[in-house]
Amino acid sequence: MKIAVINFDIYLTPYYKTAYVELFDLIQKNKQRLSNSFSKMLPQNETKDKSLLFVLDKMKQWKQKKQFAFLIFNSEDKIIGHFNIREINWHKQEAELSYWLDEAYVGKGTMTAIIQTMCNWLFTTTTIKRVIAKVVVGNVASEKVLSKNGFQYEGTLSKACSNYYNEAQDANQFALEKR
């Protein structure tokens, strides 16, 4: 089930059980690059069995409306990334984004288009009115993607996250309000 078609080359779909092997392979391929920002995701995908549990948890969280995790696909129906609407607070009408793409797709405007489409989807199909994203200090590309989509810099959070090696890192927070 395609939830969002970004263009003829890229689409997103909710996580599904049989995707775990392909997701595992993609995460392993990009592990070094992702190690600064995805301290929880990487350990949960260190083996194919762990990846299966990870995928099943994403599906469960979707059913509980705690988060909406998507797989990003190319035109050949190959997984090229992950997009997650997480930390949903229905009372505050706020959610947080996390995302990544395979290195071969970085710098081509793909994530800019995905964020625009997915924020529109979120604002029109749910009661969420504010979306935030925390970006590890130094990840300028991600900051540019958010800025291009109208996200505003709100400040730097000291030791707001940790990397794969459990080292504390500062993060810049950006936010977008529903118009």
Phi, psi and omega in degrees: 000115178277123178272315184221127174259118183279313174201193182290346184257339188228137172212162179240150175214150177299155177305144175218153193306313187287357180279352191298324181291313179296320177296314177306310181299318181293318179296318179297319179299324184256010188305313181301314180295324184276349188296339178282336190239342188239066185293334179269322184292317185297311178298332180283356182228032181280342175224164178295324178297319177294323178297321177299314178298321178300312180297315179299322177294319177300320178294319178296315180299324177297311181300326179275359181057035176268334175197159178237101182260133182238149168262141178256131183240153172264184184292343177267013180061034175257138178291129180236003179173188187221140175222126184229132170257108192231181179048042181289126175243098184294328179293314179278352182057049184224149176213164180241143177261145165219146188197157171199156178233154170304143184306327181295343183253359181285142175082016182243010180085002183296309183291327176302313180293322180295313181298318178300311181296315185287326175293319175299316178301313182297314183290334182264342183248355179225180177268005179297133181239351181217133179236133177242161173216133177253125184242127178304132179305130181106346178272074186296323181299317179293322177298320179295318179300315180294315180300319179299336180263011175089004176292142180253138176292130181250342179146172179258131180258119182289129177049044185282343182209175177227157179269184182301332182268013177064031176264131181294142180223147174280153179223142173269132180259135176237152180218151176229129179258143175297136180261000000 
